[in-house]
Amino acid sequence: MRIQRFLDQFPERLVVPMLDKLEALTFLTRADLGERLAGTLNFDTVESVNVAPLI
């Protein structure tokens, strides 16, 4: 239902291109996002930066 409401805001000619864009997205859970973000951070590059996970 959420996707249908999202697509309803576009003119009919844009619905299929928007569906293509949606299909190309990678949807992440909160846990996945947190793990992927933490994996990309390099904690040793800048000594003046502190990172704390938010729960």
Buried (B, 14 or more C-beta within 10 A) or exposed (E): EEEEEEBEEEEEEEEEEBEEEEEEEEEEEEEEEBEEEEEEEEEEEEEEEEEEEEE
